[in-house]
Amino acid sequence: MRILLFTGKGGVGKTTVAAATAVKTAQMGYKTLVISTDPAHSLSDALDFKLEPEPTLVQENLYGQELDVYYSMKKYWGKMREMLLAIFKLQGVNRVVAEELSALPGMEEASAFLWIEKYYEEKEFDVVIIDSAPTGETLTLLTIPQVSQWWISKAFPFQKYAIKAVGGMVRGMTGIPLDKGYEELDELFTKLQKVQKLMSNPEICSIRLVVNPERMVIKEAKRAYTYLQMYGYPVDAVIINRIFPELAEGSVFDKYLKSQKTHLKTIEDSFAPLPIMRIQHQGEEVFGLPLLESISNTLYPDPAIDPSKALHDEAPFQIVENGSRYLIKVHLPFIDENAEDLKVTSIRQELIIQLGNQRHNYFVPNFLNFYDMEKHTISDNWLTVFYKKK
């Protein structure tokens, strides 16, 4: 199964591009699911077809799904929610407040990953295309597995066996399903970490940035690209949407067209060697399969190119032997060697990279316990961390 995720600033046209790509892969004979993880769903409008919380057949080989957070929570977190509700009620928390508190932070994002894990295990679809929320929410979604990995390794190593040992007794005495809720939580973390590995495998997953030729949009796309690479997710293309045609010159759009030329060149220069794909402004609201098919043919004009496959392959995280040293290399585009908001530290089995308000803990191989972090450098968009023997 191949996974394609489209992300970008809100309003750039991710839904249109994701839906058009789904139409194309379905026509190529792939059983395709396009799923919206954006709380403000517009996928039904783009397809001009009513979608449900479960996959809905739109046309041959093409299915659509709009993620319903509460439906997903009920489907995946029944016991854990019961456990939290019972604990809050036992402590005298108001029922309404308890209901709200039982939705742990990140549940919305994590539920999307659980659907992906389900589809991958069942081999139900050939291609799953994700119409994601705007960039900030997408980064939250994609960092959930790393957060859960850190949480379960740091917070639970001692409680795990105690909970299993006394959980059944607690359930019998208080009605709180402590053991069942913990088992559900433990299984959840395991699945999240599994999906993180799928999403960071370029043979399985590709992430594509959707941009408009506008300054703020480009800045956010560059920032997103940097963070996605830092977290180890493969970005394989940039799609420029809503390009105004040159024939609009001599109108009120003159000033916009001049800045558009500059922004188009900025995108080409900034994201090379990634493939840059272009979509002209349609001059109308995009909805319905015929118009999506037309856009898909513009987006993927070469019949020899399969849009479900990786369009560019470069590993963003590498471990390299270098004489008596080991180097860890992380691709961080748009970061220069004088970046003041970049901090790199090493604690036991973790390499910690802090970039602005984003932080990522890499769990490095055990053998690096015999090495100390010596220094780090930045060159040609690559962060290199040097480890020397103790």
Disulfide bonds with the S-S distance in Angstrom:
none
